[in-house]
């Protein structure tokens, strides 16, 4: 088998298990595989990257969103997640990550290799049951696009979408060219309409009723800081 021109980037903590995993992939798929730490501050992916596999067993939501943002900047790169606990865990991730492939903790190495090979060929790799759940989710999302969600205005939908991407009030204000006071007022109205009490509950509601948010925005440097929000309107 000839070596593929495209490469795979495996995002996980470096340990004996991950080293053995990469060696196995290289030997059974004959592709270039590199490993990056989840916390590695990389500005771009290695040249020729076609697939990024994040290890969900070693990454929290904020790190996953960071890598989601990086992958989204490269249109020809696909993203998959490894070490999903079960289908419910995978479905939860798919509400805020655009994944082409899903691998579970119980998957054999041979099965993972088969899935990676299919992903490199441009196919999806998900169970039929998971695909059914996605179809139902996006069907609901399509219906919501034709009617206001819980009476939210278009601007409120924009704000809750940005909220789901991890944006602070300052970042939302910069993106929409409004004041932070206006953003807080909108958030107050949003919380009241969808019957939630904090940002975390609002984000969870948005993921279940609106869909995956855009990639996490980069900090805005025009105002000289990132802005930090607590679990409230602030």
Number of C-alpha atoms within 10 A of each C-alpha: 7 7 11 11 11 15 21 25 21 23 25 20 18 12 9 8 10 16 12 11 13 17 12 15 21 17 11 14 17 16 19 18 18 15 17 17 16 22 13 8 9 12 7 10 17 12 8 14 20 23 24 26 23 25 22 25 14 15 17 11 12 12 15 22 21 19 22 22 18 17 22 17 12 13 8 11 19 23 22 24 24 22 18 20 14 12 17 12 13 23 18 13 20 19 21 24 24 18 20 19 22 26 26 17 12 11 12 11 13 12 12 17 17 15 20 24 18 14 19 18 10 13 13 18 20 17 12 9 10 16 14 10 14 15 12 12 18 16 11 15 18 13 12 15 10 8 10 12 19 12 12 17 13 10 12 17 18 15 22 25 22 23 23 25 20 23 24 23 25 22 25 23 18 15 14 13 9 12 14 17 13 12 23 16 12 20 23 16 14 22 18 11 13 16 13 16 15 16 21 15 15 21 22 16 17 22 21 15 17 23 21 20 22 19 23 21 17 12 15 15 9 8 11 8 11 16 14 11 14 10 10 15 17 17
